[in-house]
Amino acid sequence: MADESSTVSREDQIEYENSEPKEDDKSQAVARNNKFPLTRIKNIMKTDPDVTLASQESVFLLAKATEYFLESFTKSAYTFTERGKKKTIRKQDIDLSIDTNDAYAFLEGALEWN
């Protein structure tokens, strides 16, 4: 005879199944948490002649990577804003962030505007 403490009752199993979000619910919740429009990102991806199809997963991952990159870049620039005792990020702060952080070296000269 099996030990009652090791068996899971049918009610507990139903409660567990109802408490766990379903895959469709998870993917819909994740899609709503995007900071960037996925359709626009997909269209940008398709401007590359080597890209003919872009899966939903790849579009989502590129959107998340962009979000994380911009968050990191903005925080880096804001440290220079705080050092200048200002509240608004200026071009000078962005340039300093690019110059001092090797991870942003590829942006050197890309943000030239008058």
C-alpha positions as CSV (number, residue, x, y, z in Angstrom):
1,M,0.0,0.0,0.0
2,A,1.4,3.4,-1.0
3,D,2.1,6.0,1.6
4,E,-0.6,8.7,1.5
5,S,1.8,11.6,2.0
6,S,3.7,10.7,-1.2
7,T,0.6,10.6,-3.4
8,V,-0.9,13.6,-5.0
9,S,-4.7,14.0,-4.8
10,R,-6.7,14.7,-7.9
11,E,-7.7,18.1,-6.4
12,D,-4.1,19.1,-5.8
13,Q,-3.2,18.1,-9.4
14,I,-6.1,20.2,-10.8
15,E,-5.2,23.2,-8.6
16,Y,-1.5,22.9,-9.8
17,E,-2.6,22.7,-13.5
18,N,-4.8,25.8,-13.1
19,S,-2.2,27.8,-11.2
20,E,0.5,27.4,-13.9
21,P,0.2,29.8,-16.8
22,K,-0.3,28.0,-20.1
23,E,2.3,28.4,-22.9
24,D,-0.1,30.5,-25.0
25,D,-0.7,32.8,-22.0
26,K,3.1,33.1,-21.4
27,S,3.8,34.0,-25.1
28,Q,1.0,36.6,-25.1
29,A,2.2,38.1,-21.9
30,V,5.8,38.3,-23.2
31,A,4.6,39.8,-26.5
32,R,2.8,42.6,-24.5
33,N,6.0,43.4,-22.5
34,N,8.0,44.5,-25.6
35,K,9.2,48.1,-25.6
36,F,9.6,48.1,-29.4
37,P,7.0,47.2,-32.0
38,L,7.8,43.7,-33.3
39,T,6.4,44.3,-36.8
40,R,8.7,47.3,-37.3
41,I,11.7,45.2,-36.1
42,K,10.7,42.4,-38.5
43,N,10.5,44.9,-41.4
44,I,14.0,46.3,-40.5
45,M,15.4,42.8,-40.4
46,K,13.9,42.1,-43.8
47,T,15.8,45.1,-45.3
48,D,18.9,42.9,-45.2
49,P,18.9,41.0,-48.6
50,D,20.2,37.9,-46.8
51,V,17.0,37.7,-44.7
52,T,14.0,36.2,-46.4
53,L,12.1,34.9,-43.4
54,A,12.3,36.0,-39.7
55,S,10.7,33.8,-37.1
56,Q,8.7,35.2,-34.2
57,E,11.4,34.0,-31.8
58,S,14.2,35.7,-33.7
59,V,12.3,39.0,-33.9
60,F,11.5,38.8,-30.2
61,L,15.1,38.1,-29.3
62,L,16.4,41.0,-31.4
63,A,13.8,43.3,-29.7
64,K,14.9,42.2,-26.2
65,A,18.6,42.5,-27.1
66,T,18.0,46.0,-28.4
67,E,16.1,46.9,-25.3
68,Y,18.9,45.6,-23.0
69,F,21.6,47.3,-25.1
70,L,19.8,50.7,-25.0
71,E,19.2,50.4,-21.3
72,S,22.9,49.7,-20.6
73,F,24.0,52.5,-23.0
74,T,21.6,55.0,-21.4
75,K,22.7,54.1,-17.9
76,S,26.3,54.5,-19.0
77,A,25.6,58.0,-20.5
78,Y,23.6,59.0,-17.5
79,T,26.5,58.5,-15.2
80,F,28.2,61.3,-17.0
81,T,25.1,63.4,-16.7
82,E,25.1,62.9,-12.9
83,R,28.7,63.8,-12.7
84,G,27.9,67.1,-14.4
85,K,25.1,67.6,-11.8
86,K,22.4,67.6,-14.6
87,K,19.2,65.7,-15.1
88,T,19.1,65.7,-18.9
89,I,21.4,63.4,-21.0
90,R,23.3,65.6,-23.5
91,K,25.2,64.6,-26.6
92,Q,28.4,65.3,-24.6
93,D,27.4,62.6,-22.1
94,I,26.7,60.1,-24.9
95,D,30.1,60.9,-26.5
96,L,31.9,60.5,-23.2
97,S,30.2,57.1,-22.7
98,I,31.3,56.0,-26.2
99,D,34.8,57.2,-25.6
100,T,35.3,55.6,-22.2
101,N,33.5,52.3,-22.7
102,D,35.1,49.8,-25.2
103,A,31.8,48.0,-25.6
104,Y,30.4,51.1,-27.4
105,A,33.5,51.7,-29.6
106,F,31.5,50.6,-32.7
107,L,29.3,53.7,-32.3
108,E,32.3,56.0,-32.7
109,G,31.4,58.6,-35.3
110,A,27.9,57.1,-35.9
111,L,26.1,59.7,-33.8
112,E,27.4,62.8,-35.6
113,W,24.8,65.5,-35.8
114,N,24.8,69.3,-35.9
